[in-house]
Amino acid sequence: MVTDGTEVLDRFFFVSCETRERLTVYVDLLRRWQKAQNLVAPCRPCRKFGCGNVADSLRIYHLAPDFLHLIDFGSGAGFSNLVITILLVEKSSEGMVYLVERNQRKAAFLRTIIR
C-alpha cells in the first residue's frame, strides 16, 4: 500500500502544522532538484516525506534532542541535519547545525532550502 508518508509522523512523532509544512516544502524542492542533480540515491517510489529519509532523521533527532552543535561534512541533500534544523526552529532551540558540502550544485540546493 502506497501512502504519502504522513502516517510515520502521525504514528511516532508529534510535529506542528508549521513543521509539517516546512518538511513538505523541503521534500518538494528535493524532488524538483533531484531531476537535474543527483542529490539522493534512487529508491522505491518516493512518498510525500521522502522515502523514509525524513522519518529516519526524526529518529536521529529524538536520540539526542538537547545537543549544542552538529556538523555535517558532505551534507549532500541535507538529510538528516536539515530535518533536525526544521525541528529546532519549532522548538526554538539554542542548538546550531553546520552543513559542509564541497559540491557546488549540492551546496546551491542547501542554500535554497535554508532560504
N, C-alpha and C positions, 0 to 999 in steps of 0.2 A: 504494500500500500504506500503510495507516494503522498506525502503531506508537505506542508510548507515549512516544517521545522519548528514552528512556534510551540508545538507540544513539549519540546525539550525545555523551553523556557518556563512554560506554564507548570510543568510537572516537577521540575527540580529547582528552579531559581525564580525568585520574585524580582522583576525589574519594572520600573515605572513605564508609563506610555511613552514618555520622552526618550528614555533609554532604548526602548524597543524601536522607536522611530530612527534614532541615531544608528542603531545596528542595521536596520533595514537600508538606510541610505548608504552605509559603508558597503554592504554586500551588493547593492545595486550598482554602485560605482565600480566595485571589483569585477562584476560580470561584464560591464561595458569595457573596462580597460583590458580584461582578460582576452578579448577578441584580438587586440593588437599586440599585447605584451604577454609574456609567459610568466604571470605572477604567481600562480599556484599550479601544482601538479594536476593532471587530468584525474577526474574521479567520477563516481557514478553521477547520474543526472543531478545537478545542483538543486538543492531545496532552498527555500527562501532564506534560511540562515546559514548558507554556505557550507554544505557537505559535512556538517558536524564540526567545522573549524571553530565556529562561534561557541558551540556547546563545550568543546574541549578547552577553549580559552576561559570560559566561565569556571570550569572545574579548576583550572590552574589558579585563577584569582581567589577562589574560595579556600585554597590551601594556605595562602599567605596574604590575607586581606589587609594587614597593617604594616606593610613594607614602607620604607622611606624612598628607595631608589631602585629602579630596574633599568638595566642597559641591555639592549637587543642588538647584537652585532650581526649583520646580514639580515636585516629586517624583512626583506622581500615584500610580500603583500601586507605585512603588519600583524599577522597572527602570531602570537596571541596578544601582543602588547597594545595594539590599537583598541582591541576589545576591552582590555584592562583599563586603558585610559578613559574610554567611554564610561565604564563603571565608576571610575574615580571622579568624573565630573558629576555624576549623580550623587555620590557620597560626599562631595566637597572635601575630598581627602587632601592631605598635605603631600602625598607621595608624588614622585616625579618619574616619568618614563622617558627614556632616551632611545631614539631609534637611529641606528647607524647603518647606512646602505651605500655601497660604492657604485652600484649600477645606477647610472643617472636616470634611466627610464623608470626604474622602480622607485628611486628617490622622488621623482616627479609625482608619481602616484601617491606616495606617502604624504607629500606636501599638499596635494589636492584633498586628500581625506582629512588632514588636520584642519584645513581651512573650513 
